[in-house]
Amino acid sequence: MLDLTINEQGLEKAVACAREKNIIIPTLEQMCNPDSIPDAIKEKLGDLGLWDLDPLNLFRITWKNESKEKGGTYTGVNHIELPSSLTGVPARIVMLVGKWFPTGAHKVGAAFGCLAPRLVTGQFDPSSQKAVWPSTGNYCRGGAYDSNLLGCESIAILPEGMSQERFDWLANVAGEVIKTPGSESNVKEIFDKCWELRQSGDDIMIFNQFDDMGNYLWHYTVTGRAMTELVNELSDDPNKRFKGVILSTGSGGTLASGDYLKQQFPNVKIGACEALQCPTLLNNGFGDHRIEGIGDKHIPWVHNVRHTDMAIAIDDEVPMNLIRLFNDPMGVQALKDSGVPAEIADNLHLMGISSVANMVSAIKFAKYYELGEEDVVLSVATDSMDMYQSRLVEMNEERGAYTATDAAYSRAVLDSVTLDNMQELSHYDRKRIHNLKYYTWIEQQGMTFEEIQAQWYDEEYWENIQKLAPKVDELINAFNKKTGLLDGIQE
């Protein structure tokens, strides 16, 4: 659960640190509705780059940033709708776009959701403790960024096999970077490093996205509301036409948005996407793959499995082919020649590797349910190709320069997406997946048997977390009042 108990001594230190470093903390409500952000703060954002290490960029942790590298304010929910000429299905497949978050990925929001409650309750002391961010990529980047903006030291932990862009960026932002063996599938090695740090005697706090309910709460509240707003804009009859939301399993946090959506649109289905090379949900499988950042070989503690309706596995060769098609000039031109509108073909770089896997999963979902042209399927472009340019270089070195023949083949890969490697989950399929939590979280990570049972049998377990958003905002407002900075900036 998410503990909001106040530590008065720690709170005094956190307030003093924030006052000294001129840090004002945004509320979850402001992230959902940037119109509620004070005008004085909006004006100051006009001089800031989206990735600048300035505390005011905390107010850019929202799905509604203007799509500008510098000086942007706020618009509607950032998204791209993919036409049938690209997807091959009549259904409307719409991707929320994460590129326009600070750090270029939506994980900066999940990291905030884990850090901010500990800070404003005084449970975390930024003046003495280091924030540890275990991750397969974007979360530790978001955590290091948030830590920098919130005035504390950070340690980023991620597998050594992740893209070089992540390490290059972290070198300038995180206090320390620890590489663990393996790649995105090697989550246990990350957990093992966390245990080693706990026993080191250093004054640290570990913000584990896979078990921290702040991750769940942020996505339930902020991503869920953004998706609801977008669906209502897209369709005059969303209760009938909004069919599904398709999300990579990852830390399980983004899937919390599905819980929010099911409360608004009871008939919507949640599809969970994973790599076929590591089909943990589909058949308790394991293995290595190239869809970076989604995490594998376990079921995250924060994943409410009981609400997951479908498991979809994607062969990693599919998104690896498609990122070349979407980003090489030869491929982009081939798409235009095949009828894909230029404004779409020129913006497919907004989808990174896992984003493309999400897109393909959404196509499979639409084909499975034989969806029509008025039906809407949502997914998320968690990050863009900004984080994977080195992968394109590597593929060119391995496979040769991209040619018209390669583009035709890649397009054929997309056009031939079928209904293989997907399963509509029954009650007991879900229970099988949920039970996999036992081996990671009870046997290895010290969670309790009572809590894993409550996650399955007691719907109030999740509802009680969902209800905490107003309380978190109340604590943030109280924290800002103690620093006195918000009053000062509005004078």
TORPARO-229489 format. One record per residue (C-alpha): residue number from 0; residue in three letters; x, y, z. Coordinates in nm, 4 decimals, decimal comma. Layout:
REM TORPARO-229489
PT   i  aa     east    north       up
PT NUM ALA        X        Y        Z
...
REM end
This chain:
REM TORPARO-229489
PT   i  aa     east    north       up
PT   0 MET   0,0000   0,0000   0,0000
PT   1 LEU   0,0965   0,3665  -0,0257
PT   2 ASP   0,1964   0,4937   0,3186
PT   3 LEU   0,1175   0,8625   0,3777
PT   4 THR   0,2187   0,8752   0,7439
PT   5 ILE   0,3838   1,2063   0,8355
PT   6 ASN   0,7391   1,2097   0,9708
PT   7 GLU   0,7559   1,5573   1,1246
PT   8 GLN   1,1329   1,5693   1,1625
PT   9 GLY   1,1917   1,4536   0,8059
PT  10 LEU   0,9257   1,6929   0,6798
PT  11 GLU   1,1028   1,9907   0,8339
PT  12 LYS   1,4246   1,8936   0,6557
PT  13 ALA   1,2460   1,8404   0,3230
PT  14 VAL   1,0722   2,1778   0,3499
PT  15 ALA   1,4002   2,3530   0,4314
PT  16 CYS   1,5671   2,1867   0,1336
PT  17 ALA   1,2828   2,2863  -0,1010
PT  18 ARG   1,2864   2,6442   0,0259
PT  19 GLU   1,6629   2,6679  -0,0226
PT  20 LYS   1,6468   2,5295  -0,3773
PT  21 ASN   1,3309   2,7156  -0,4806
PT  22 ILE   1,1242   2,4025  -0,5395
PT  23 ILE   0,7465   2,4183  -0,5801
PT  24 ILE   0,5751   2,0813  -0,6226
PT  25 PRO   0,2804   2,0380  -0,8600
PT  26 THR  -0,0294   1,8458  -0,7592
PT  27 LEU  -0,1729   1,5471  -0,9433
PT  28 GLU  -0,4732   1,7638  -1,0253
PT  29 GLN  -0,2467   2,0173  -1,1959
PT  30 MET  -0,0902   1,7378  -1,3995
PT  31 CYS  -0,4367   1,6309  -1,5107
PT  32 ASN  -0,5575   1,9859  -1,5648
PT  33 PRO  -0,2718   2,2285  -1,6409
PT  34 ASP  -0,5247   2,5127  -1,6626
PT  35 SER  -0,5190   2,5050  -1,2819
PT  36 ILE  -0,1455   2,5848  -1,2713
PT  37 PRO  -0,0833   2,9448  -1,1551
PT  38 ASP  -0,0306   3,1902  -1,4408
PT  39 ALA   0,2958   3,3089  -1,2856
PT  40 ILE   0,4428   2,9604  -1,3254
PT  41 LYS   0,3158   2,9259  -1,6816
PT  42 GLU   0,4845   3,2522  -1,7734
PT  43 LYS   0,8191   3,1330  -1,6394
PT  44 LEU   0,7976   2,8156  -1,8492
PT  45 GLY   0,8223   3,0319  -2,1603
PT  46 ASP   1,1998   3,0563  -2,1161
PT  47 LEU   1,2639   2,6897  -2,0360
PT  48 GLY   1,3611   2,3995  -2,2566
PT  49 LEU   1,1571   2,0852  -2,2083
PT  50 TRP   1,4535   1,8906  -2,0685
PT  51 ASP   1,6139   2,1720  -1,8686
PT  52 LEU   1,7126   2,0825  -1,5142
PT  53 ASP   1,4920   2,3457  -1,3552
PT  54 PRO   1,2391   2,2704  -1,0765
PT  55 LEU   0,9693   2,4542  -1,2715
PT  56 ASN   0,9763   2,1715  -1,5258
PT  57 LEU   0,8003   1,9597  -1,2652
PT  58 PHE   0,4947   2,1452  -1,3951
PT  59 ARG   0,5550   1,9856  -1,7344
PT  60 ILE   0,4877   1,6360  -1,6030
PT  61 THR   0,1618   1,6082  -1,7951
PT  62 TRP   0,0226   1,4513  -2,1129
PT  63 LYS  -0,0774   1,8005  -2,2257
PT  64 ASN   0,2516   1,9760  -2,2971
PT  65 GLU   0,2697   2,1749  -2,6161
PT  66 SER   0,4803   1,9776  -2,8652
PT  67 LYS   0,7806   2,2116  -2,8530
PT  68 GLU   1,1361   2,1578  -2,7352
PT  69 LYS   1,1419   2,4978  -2,5621
PT  70 GLY   0,8970   2,7543  -2,4337
PT  71 GLY   0,5820   2,5497  -2,4779
PT  72 THR   0,2756   2,5817  -2,2615
PT  73 TYR  -0,0160   2,3385  -2,2694
PT  74 THR  -0,2585   2,1958  -2,5238
PT  75 GLY  -0,4834   1,8897  -2,5356
PT  76 VAL  -0,3681   1,5332  -2,4756
PT  77 ASN  -0,0724   1,4604  -2,7034
PT  78 HIS  -0,1626   1,1794  -2,9415
PT  79 ILE  -0,1319   1,0477  -3,2947
PT  80 GLU  -0,4099   0,8616  -3,4770
PT  81 LEU  -0,2805   0,5954  -3,7126
PT  82 PRO  -0,4766   0,5585  -4,0389
PT  83 SER  -0,5943   0,2359  -4,1967
PT  84 SER  -0,3458   0,2944  -4,4777
PT  85 LEU  -0,0761   0,2194  -4,2198
PT  86 THR  -0,2406  -0,0289  -3,9818
PT  87 GLY  -0,4427  -0,2295  -4,2307
PT  88 VAL  -0,7480  -0,2319  -4,0046
PT  89 PRO  -1,0541  -0,0052  -4,0216
PT  90 ALA  -1,0521   0,0634  -3,6470
PT  91 ARG  -0,9160   0,3930  -3,5149
PT  92 ILE  -0,5874   0,3161  -3,3407
PT  93 VAL  -0,4762   0,6142  -3,1332
PT  94 MET  -0,1417   0,6415  -2,9511
PT  95 LEU  -0,0824   0,8813  -2,6624
PT  96 VAL   0,2587   1,0410  -2,7222
PT  97 GLY   0,5175   1,0416  -2,4427
PT  98 LYS   0,7925   1,2327  -2,6252
PT  99 TRP   0,6692   1,5673  -2,4948
PT 100 PHE   0,7270   1,4830  -2,1304
PT 101 PRO   1,0549   1,6044  -1,9784
PT 102 THR   1,3158   1,3313  -2,0542
PT 103 GLY   1,1094   1,2353  -2,3590
PT 104 ALA   0,9207   0,9552  -2,1839
PT 105 HIS   0,6136   0,9290  -1,9626
PT 106 LYS   0,8089   0,7400  -1,6942
PT 107 VAL   0,9072   1,0760  -1,5465
PT 108 GLY   0,5476   1,0881  -1,4205
PT 109 ALA   0,5597   0,7434  -1,2633
PT 110 ALA   0,8846   0,8387  -1,0896
PT 111 PHE   0,7214   1,1560  -0,9556
PT 112 GLY   0,4321   0,9442  -0,8298
PT 113 CYS   0,6764   0,7377  -0,6251
PT 114 LEU   0,9018   1,0188  -0,4978
PT 115 ALA   0,6626   1,3041  -0,4219
PT 116 PRO   0,4496   1,1278  -0,1555
PT 117 ARG   0,7624   1,0266   0,0362
PT 118 LEU   0,8983   1,3803   0,0131
PT 119 VAL   0,5878   1,5691   0,1257
PT 120 THR   0,5296   1,3282   0,4161
PT 121 GLY   0,8869   1,3658   0,5373
PT 122 GLN   0,9546   0,9945   0,4911
PT 123 PHE   1,2367   1,0818   0,2507
PT 124 ASP   1,5061   1,3292   0,3508
PT 125 PRO   1,6578   1,4896   0,0385
PT 126 SER   1,9338   1,6511   0,2433
PT 127 SER   2,0889   1,3199   0,3505
PT 128 GLN   1,9356   1,0278   0,1632
PT 129 LYS   1,9978   0,9099  -0,1908
PT 130 ALA   1,7050   0,8098  -0,4106
PT 131 VAL   1,7636   0,4751  -0,5823
PT 132 TRP   1,5841   0,4089  -0,9107
PT 133 PRO   1,5850   0,0442  -1,0295
PT 134 SER   1,4725   0,0231  -1,3889
PT 135 THR   1,5077  -0,1232  -1,7364
PT 136 GLY   1,5576   0,2236  -1,8790
PT 137 ASN   1,3181   0,5159  -1,8831
PT 138 TYR   1,2052   0,4975  -1,5205
PT 139 CYS   1,5545   0,5486  -1,3807
PT 140 ARG   1,5979   0,8370  -1,6251
PT 141 GLY   1,2740   0,9891  -1,4978
PT 142 GLY   1,3769   0,9241  -1,1396
PT 143 ALA   1,7182   1,0833  -1,1832
PT 144 TYR   1,5548   1,3836  -1,3504
PT 145 ASP   1,2903   1,4229  -1,0789
PT 146 SER   1,5558   1,3805  -0,8098
PT 147 ASN   1,7649   1,6542  -0,9670
PT 148 LEU   1,4657   1,8884  -0,9859
PT 149 LEU   1,3630   1,8046  -0,6296
PT 150 GLY   1,7105   1,8627  -0,4925
PT 151 CYS   1,8320   1,5168  -0,3950
PT 152 GLU   2,1068   1,2754  -0,4949
PT 153 SER   2,0158   0,9775  -0,7104
PT 154 ILE   2,1428   0,6339  -0,8077
PT 155 ALA   2,0160   0,4914  -1,1368
PT 156 ILE   2,0199   0,1146  -1,1827
PT 157 LEU   1,9635  -0,0386  -1,5252
PT 158 PRO   2,0858  -0,3359  -1,7317
PT 159 GLU   2,4122  -0,2966  -1,9185
PT 160 GLY   2,2458  -0,4027  -2,2440
PT 161 MET   2,0178  -0,1002  -2,2730
PT 162 SER   2,0652   0,1603  -2,5469
PT 163 GLN   2,3717   0,3836  -2,5230
PT 164 GLU   2,1567   0,6991  -2,5322
PT 165 ARG   2,0230   0,6178  -2,1866
PT 166 PHE   2,3701   0,5905  -2,0342
PT 167 ASP   2,4974   0,9029  -2,2083
PT 168 TRP   2,2082   1,1088  -2,0722
PT 169 LEU   2,2252   0,9637  -1,7207
PT 170 ALA   2,5947   1,0447  -1,6967
PT 171 ASN   2,5049   1,4141  -1,6817
PT 172 VAL   2,1986   1,3890  -1,4554
PT 173 ALA   2,2235   1,0993  -1,2094
PT 174 GLY   2,4659   1,1099  -0,9206
PT 175 GLU   2,5656   0,7477  -0,9864
PT 176 VAL   2,4814   0,4917  -1,2540
PT 177 ILE   2,4985   0,1188  -1,1817
PT 178 LYS   2,4923  -0,1304  -1,4694
PT 179 THR   2,3530  -0,4752  -1,3925
PT 180 PRO   2,4098  -0,7888  -1,6038
PT 181 GLY   2,1876  -0,8602  -1,9016
PT 182 SER   1,9183  -0,6596  -2,0752
PT 183 GLU   1,5486  -0,5762  -2,0379
PT 184 SER   1,4629  -0,9343  -1,9357
PT 185 ASN   1,7005  -0,9331  -1,6397
PT 186 VAL   1,4859  -0,7657  -1,3755
PT 187 LYS   1,5889  -0,9998  -1,0942
PT 188 GLU   1,9483  -0,8835  -1,1298
PT 189 ILE   1,8240  -0,5289  -1,0696
PT 190 PHE   1,6374  -0,6423  -0,7566
PT 191 ASP   1,9500  -0,8236  -0,6361
PT 192 LYS   2,1483  -0,5004  -0,6667
PT 193 CYS   1,8824  -0,3249  -0,4579
PT 194 TRP   1,9252  -0,5810  -0,1801
PT 195 GLU   2,3003  -0,5291  -0,1971
PT 196 LEU   2,2555  -0,1525  -0,1587
PT 197 ARG   2,0191  -0,1999   0,1366
PT 198 GLN   2,2861  -0,4002   0,3154
PT 199 SER   2,5645  -0,1554   0,2339
PT 200 GLY   2,4861   0,0770   0,5216
PT 201 ASP   2,4409   0,3788   0,2943
PT 202 ASP   2,1492   0,6111   0,3682
PT 203 ILE   1,9257   0,5349   0,0714
PT 204 MET   1,5619   0,4942  -0,0194
PT 205 ILE   1,4696   0,2595  -0,3025
PT 206 PHE   1,1833   0,3656  -0,5268
PT 207 ASN   1,0969   0,0390  -0,6964
PT 208 GLN   0,8465   0,1059  -0,9743
PT 209 PHE   0,7492  -0,2618  -0,9826
PT 210 ASP   0,6084  -0,2576  -0,6273
PT 211 ASP   0,5605   0,1119  -0,5395
PT 212 MET   0,1911   0,2002  -0,5490
PT 213 GLY   0,2815   0,5618  -0,6236
PT 214 ASN   0,3454   0,4344  -0,9771
PT 215 TYR  -0,0024   0,2805  -0,9865
PT 216 LEU  -0,1668   0,5920  -0,8409
PT 217 TRP   0,0004   0,8326  -1,0841
PT 218 HIS  -0,1063   0,6365  -1,3907
PT 219 TYR  -0,4537   0,5639  -1,2557
PT 220 THR  -0,5084   0,9342  -1,1873
PT 221 VAL  -0,3121   1,1201  -1,4543
PT 222 THR  -0,2906   0,8776  -1,7477
PT 223 GLY  -0,6389   0,7399  -1,6849
PT 224 ARG  -0,7947   1,0842  -1,6888
PT 225 ALA  -0,5987   1,1884  -1,9980
PT 226 MET  -0,7205   0,8791  -2,1812
PT 227 THR  -1,0796   0,9389  -2,0740
PT 228 GLU  -1,0657   1,2974  -2,1958
PT 229 LEU  -0,9179   1,1852  -2,5287
PT 230 VAL  -1,1765   0,9105  -2,5823
PT 231 ASN  -1,4608   1,1544  -2,5191
PT 232 GLU  -1,3108   1,3860  -2,7816
PT 233 LEU  -1,2654   1,1076  -3,0362
PT 234 SER  -1,6121   0,9572  -3,0230
PT 235 ASP  -1,9693   1,0781  -2,9818
PT 236 ASP  -2,0579   0,7390  -2,8345
PT 237 PRO  -1,7531   0,6217  -2,6357
PT 238 ASN  -1,9489   0,3769  -2,4201
PT 239 LYS  -2,0253   0,1848  -2,7387
PT 240 ARG  -1,7254   0,2608  -2,9585
PT 241 PHE  -1,4279   0,2626  -2,7187
PT 242 LYS  -1,3213  -0,1008  -2,7347
PT 243 GLY  -0,9827  -0,1378  -2,5734
PT 244 VAL  -0,6587  -0,0036  -2,4312
PT 245 ILE  -0,3389  -0,1917  -2,5155
PT 246 LEU  -0,0331  -0,1449  -2,2952
PT 247 SER   0,3054  -0,3109  -2,2508
PT 248 THR   0,3366  -0,4863  -1,9174
PT 249 GLY   0,6567  -0,3075  -1,8147
PT 250 SER   0,6369  -0,2131  -1,4484
PT 251 GLY   0,2589  -0,2602  -1,4573
PT 252 GLY   0,2035   0,1072  -1,3771
PT 253 THR   0,0516   0,2172  -1,7056
PT 254 LEU  -0,1973  -0,0692  -1,6815
PT 255 ALA  -0,3469   0,1179  -1,3844
PT 256 SER  -0,4945   0,3598  -1,6364
PT 257 GLY  -0,7030   0,0663  -1,7535
PT 258 ASP  -0,8558   0,0376  -1,4074
PT 259 TYR  -0,9667   0,4000  -1,4338
PT 260 LEU  -1,1024   0,3447  -1,7854
PT 261 LYS  -1,3041   0,0395  -1,6813
PT 262 GLN  -1,4787   0,2550  -1,4203
PT 263 GLN  -1,5699   0,5111  -1,6865
PT 264 PHE  -1,6420   0,2666  -1,9701
PT 265 PRO  -1,7379  -0,0718  -1,8200
PT 266 ASN  -1,7229  -0,2577  -2,1529
PT 267 VAL  -1,3661  -0,1606  -2,2419
PT 268 LYS  -1,1038  -0,4360  -2,2507
PT 269 ILE  -0,7433  -0,4171  -2,1299
PT 270 GLY  -0,4795  -0,5905  -2,3392
PT 271 ALA  -0,1320  -0,6491  -2,1938
PT 272 CYS   0,1544  -0,6657  -2,4440
PT 273 GLU   0,4845  -0,8489  -2,3952
PT 274 ALA   0,7672  -0,9903  -2,6060
PT 275 LEU   0,7131  -1,3330  -2,7613
PT 276 GLN   1,0732  -1,4153  -2,6728
PT 277 CYS   0,9766  -1,3762  -2,3045
PT 278 PRO   0,6042  -1,4676  -2,2853
PT 279 THR   0,5544  -1,4510  -1,9093
PT 280 LEU   0,1818  -1,3723  -1,9179
PT 281 LEU   0,1070  -1,5936  -2,2145
PT 282 ASN   0,2666  -1,9150  -2,0905
PT 283 ASN   0,4859  -1,8449  -1,7861
PT 284 GLY   0,7764  -1,8071  -2,0266
PT 285 PHE   1,1212  -1,6543  -2,0026
PT 286 GLY   1,3981  -1,5382  -2,2352
PT 287 ASP   1,5828  -1,2391  -2,3776
PT 288 HIS   1,4484  -0,9957  -2,6348
PT 289 ARG   1,5028  -0,6548  -2,7934
PT 290 ILE   1,1877  -0,4611  -2,7001
PT 291 GLU   1,3689  -0,2332  -2,4603
PT 292 GLY   1,2350  -0,1173  -2,1281
PT 293 ILE   0,9323  -0,3396  -2,0718
PT 294 GLY   1,0756  -0,5762  -1,8064
PT 295 ASP   1,0069  -0,9484  -1,7914
PT 296 LYS   1,0171  -1,2850  -1,6129
PT 297 HIS   0,7898  -1,1654  -1,3346
PT 298 ILE   0,4509  -1,0060  -1,2737
PT 299 PRO   0,4801  -0,6581  -1,1197
PT 300 TRP   0,3291  -0,6156  -0,7742
PT 301 VAL   0,1400  -0,3061  -0,8941
PT 302 HIS  -0,0355  -0,4927  -1,1800
PT 303 ASN  -0,4041  -0,5503  -1,1013
PT 304 VAL  -0,4182  -0,8711  -1,3042
PT 305 ARG  -0,7840  -0,9334  -1,2337
PT 306 HIS  -0,8752  -0,6546  -1,4770
PT 307 THR  -0,6522  -0,7743  -1,7639
PT 308 ASP  -0,8603  -0,9198  -2,0482
PT 309 MET  -0,6017  -1,0266  -2,3035
PT 310 ALA  -0,2340  -1,1213  -2,3243
PT 311 ILE  -0,0614  -1,0386  -2,6531
PT 312 ALA   0,2942  -1,1423  -2,7376
PT 313 ILE   0,4911  -0,9685  -3,0131
PT 314 ASP   0,7915  -1,1201  -3,1881
PT 315 ASP   1,0644  -0,8634  -3,1297
PT 316 GLU   1,1745  -0,8904  -3,4926
PT 317 VAL   0,8516  -0,7115  -3,5887
PT 318 PRO   0,9161  -0,3789  -3,4088
PT 319 MET   1,2867  -0,3997  -3,4964
PT 320 ASN   1,1912  -0,4176  -3,8643
PT 321 LEU   0,9337  -0,1441  -3,8296
PT 322 ILE   1,1591   0,1094  -3,6585
PT 323 ARG   1,3748   0,0987  -3,9706
PT 324 LEU   1,0699   0,1404  -4,1933
PT 325 PHE   0,9455   0,4328  -3,9830
PT 326 ASN   1,2793   0,6142  -3,9518
PT 327 ASP   1,4891   0,5522  -4,2618
PT 328 PRO   1,4178   0,8025  -4,5424
PT 329 MET   1,3743   0,5103  -4,7823
PT 330 GLY   1,1131   0,3560  -4,5565
PT 331 VAL   0,9272   0,6803  -4,4919
PT 332 GLN   0,9051   0,7465  -4,8654
PT 333 ALA   0,7802   0,3931  -4,9255
PT 334 LEU   0,5022   0,4523  -4,6745
PT 335 LYS   0,4019   0,7736  -4,8488
PT 336 ASP   0,4046   0,5978  -5,1839
PT 337 SER   0,1730   0,3312  -5,0418
PT 338 GLY  -0,0848   0,5897  -4,9389
PT 339 VAL   0,0116   0,6783  -4,5825
PT 340 PRO  -0,0450   1,0556  -4,5383
PT 341 ALA   0,2781   1,2527  -4,5224
PT 342 GLU   0,1894   1,4112  -4,1868
PT 343 ILE   0,1685   1,0601  -4,0403
PT 344 ALA   0,4686   0,9056  -4,2162
PT 345 ASP   0,6883   1,1999  -4,1139
PT 346 ASN   0,5915   1,1609  -3,7471
PT 347 LEU   0,6264   0,7876  -3,6881
PT 348 HIS   0,9577   0,8645  -3,5164
PT 349 LEU   0,7350   0,9551  -3,2196
PT 350 MET   0,7203   0,5823  -3,1474
PT 351 GLY   1,0171   0,4012  -2,9933
PT 352 ILE   1,0634   0,0242  -2,9957
PT 353 SER   0,8122  -0,0654  -2,7238
PT 354 SER   0,5723   0,1925  -2,8664
PT 355 VAL   0,5785   0,0117  -3,2010
PT 356 ALA   0,5171  -0,3166  -3,0173
PT 357 ASN   0,2147  -0,1511  -2,8555
PT 358 MET   0,0919  -0,0399  -3,1975
PT 359 VAL   0,1248  -0,3914  -3,3398
PT 360 SER  -0,0587  -0,5324  -3,0370
PT 361 ALA  -0,3400  -0,2837  -3,0961
PT 362 ILE  -0,3629  -0,4005  -3,4580
PT 363 LYS  -0,3854  -0,7629  -3,3439
PT 364 PHE  -0,6537  -0,6651  -3,0915
PT 365 ALA  -0,8555  -0,4869  -3,3612
PT 366 LYS  -0,8280  -0,7856  -3,5949
PT 367 TYR  -0,9221  -1,0310  -3,3196
PT 368 TYR  -1,2427  -0,8480  -3,2327
PT 369 GLU  -1,3154  -0,7547  -3,5975
PT 370 LEU  -1,3493  -0,3883  -3,5081
PT 371 GLY  -1,5056  -0,1373  -3,7458
PT 372 GLU  -1,4195   0,2122  -3,8594
PT 373 GLU  -1,6001   0,3851  -3,5719
PT 374 ASP  -1,4336   0,1719  -3,3041
PT 375 VAL  -1,1479   0,3209  -3,1010
PT 376 VAL  -0,8444   0,1412  -2,9570
PT 377 LEU  -0,5972   0,3358  -2,7397
PT 378 SER  -0,2338   0,2616  -2,6752
PT 379 VAL   0,0733   0,4548  -2,5638
PT 380 ALA   0,3908   0,5676  -2,7370
PT 381 THR   0,5879   0,5658  -2,4148
PT 382 ASP   0,8949   0,7225  -2,5752
PT 383 SER   1,0264   0,8131  -2,9199
PT 384 MET   1,3164   0,7043  -3,1380
PT 385 ASP   1,5306   0,9729  -2,9758
PT 386 MET   1,6388   0,7007  -2,7328
PT 387 TYR   1,7191   0,4403  -2,9983
PT 388 GLN   1,9201   0,6036  -3,2758
PT 389 SER   2,2140   0,3815  -3,1811
PT 390 ARG   1,9971   0,0762  -3,2519
PT 391 LEU   1,9355   0,1993  -3,6051
PT 392 VAL   2,3109   0,2408  -3,6541
PT 393 GLU   2,3721  -0,1104  -3,5189
PT 394 MET   2,1104  -0,2598  -3,7505
PT 395 ASN   2,2620  -0,0863  -4,0517
PT 396 GLU   2,5994  -0,2311  -3,9548
PT 397 GLU   2,4545  -0,5785  -3,9062
PT 398 ARG   2,2174  -0,5899  -4,2040
PT 399 GLY   2,3527  -0,3337  -4,4459
PT 400 ALA   2,2109  -0,0021  -4,5613
PT 401 TYR   1,8345   0,0095  -4,5834
PT 402 THR   1,7054  -0,0399  -4,9368
PT 403 ALA   1,3760  -0,0274  -5,1237
PT 404 THR   1,3668  -0,4076  -5,0991
PT 405 ASP   1,4072  -0,3850  -4,7215
PT 406 ALA   1,1273  -0,1294  -4,7052
PT 407 ALA   0,8974  -0,3581  -4,9053
PT 408 TYR   0,9809  -0,6457  -4,6715
PT 409 SER   0,9204  -0,4355  -4,3586
PT 410 ARG   0,5879  -0,3217  -4,4970
PT 411 ALA   0,4972  -0,6851  -4,5636
PT 412 VAL   0,5823  -0,7661  -4,2009
PT 413 LEU   0,3319  -0,5029  -4,0875
PT 414 ASP   0,0665  -0,6119  -4,3359
PT 415 SER   0,0976  -0,9765  -4,2302
PT 416 VAL   0,0246  -0,9247  -3,8590
PT 417 THR  -0,2025  -1,2127  -3,7586
PT 418 LEU  -0,3911  -1,3474  -3,4569
PT 419 ASP  -0,1083  -1,5710  -3,3370
PT 420 ASN   0,0362  -1,5552  -2,9850
PT 421 MET  -0,2572  -1,3888  -2,8134
PT 422 GLN  -0,5044  -1,5148  -2,5571
PT 423 GLU  -0,8374  -1,3856  -2,4319
PT 424 LEU  -0,8065  -1,4418  -2,0583
PT 425 SER  -1,0605  -1,6339  -1,8547
PT 426 HIS  -1,0977  -1,5918  -1,4790
PT 427 TYR  -0,8552  -1,8761  -1,4140
PT 428 ASP  -0,6094  -1,7554  -1,6783
PT 429 ARG  -0,5927  -1,4312  -1,4828
PT 430 LYS  -0,5522  -1,6185  -1,1575
PT 431 ARG  -0,2628  -1,8182  -1,3044
PT 432 ILE  -0,0888  -1,4932  -1,3993
PT 433 HIS  -0,1595  -1,3330  -1,0619
PT 434 ASN  -0,0199  -1,6381  -0,8815
PT 435 LEU   0,3154  -1,5839  -1,0544
PT 436 LYS   0,3593  -1,2838  -0,8247
PT 437 TYR   0,4201  -1,5256  -0,5378
PT 438 TYR   0,7621  -1,6402  -0,6569
PT 439 THR   0,9044  -1,2911  -0,7012
PT 440 TRP   0,7326  -1,0920  -0,4310
PT 441 ILE   0,6636  -1,3322  -0,1450
PT 442 GLU   0,9619  -1,5653  -0,1774
PT 443 GLN   1,2224  -1,3100  -0,2891
PT 444 GLN   1,1131  -0,9572  -0,2011
PT 445 GLY   0,9471  -0,9912   0,1402
PT 446 MET   0,5846  -0,9068   0,0591
PT 447 THR   0,3185  -1,0834   0,2647
PT 448 PHE   0,0889  -1,3705   0,1770
PT 449 GLU  -0,2037  -1,1722   0,3174
PT 450 GLU  -0,1444  -0,8865   0,0756
PT 451 ILE  -0,1145  -1,1003  -0,2353
PT 452 GLN  -0,4444  -1,2623  -0,1383
PT 453 ALA  -0,6035  -0,9205  -0,0836
PT 454 GLN  -0,4907  -0,8088  -0,4295
PT 455 TRP  -0,6902  -1,0941  -0,5818
PT 456 TYR  -0,9921  -1,1336  -0,3568
PT 457 ASP  -1,0551  -0,7830  -0,2209
PT 458 GLU  -1,1509  -0,5179  -0,4769
PT 459 GLU  -1,1238  -0,2556  -0,2020
PT 460 TYR  -0,7487  -0,3176  -0,1938
PT 461 TRP  -0,7140  -0,1347  -0,5273
PT 462 GLU  -0,9974   0,1088  -0,4625
PT 463 ASN  -0,8294   0,2276  -0,1428
PT 464 ILE  -0,5157   0,3159  -0,3401
PT 465 GLN  -0,7187   0,4940  -0,6068
PT 466 LYS  -0,8824   0,7136  -0,3435
PT 467 LEU  -0,5480   0,8515  -0,2217
PT 468 ALA  -0,4984   1,1112  -0,4974
PT 469 PRO  -0,6837   1,3923  -0,3108
PT 470 LYS  -0,4871   1,3135   0,0044
PT 471 VAL  -0,1564   1,3286  -0,1846
PT 472 ASP  -0,2570   1,6646  -0,3318
PT 473 GLU  -0,3552   1,7902   0,0127
PT 474 LEU  -0,0093   1,6987   0,1410
PT 475 ILE   0,1588   1,8658  -0,1586
PT 476 ASN  -0,0394   2,1859  -0,1027
PT 477 ALA   0,0511   2,1817   0,2671
PT 478 PHE   0,4174   2,1297   0,1774
PT 479 ASN   0,4143   2,4230  -0,0653
PT 480 LYS   0,2470   2,6394   0,1974
PT 481 LYS   0,5231   2,5567   0,4448
PT 482 THR   0,7941   2,6609   0,1995
PT 483 GLY   0,6095   2,9861   0,1201
PT 484 LEU   0,7472   2,9804  -0,2347
PT 485 LEU   0,4148   2,9556  -0,4146
PT 486 ASP   0,2856   3,2696  -0,2489
PT 487 GLY   0,6058   3,4477  -0,3416
PT 488 ILE   0,5951   3,3536  -0,7092
PT 489 GLN   0,2360   3,4784  -0,7417
PT 490 GLU   0,3020   3,8213  -0,5880
REM end
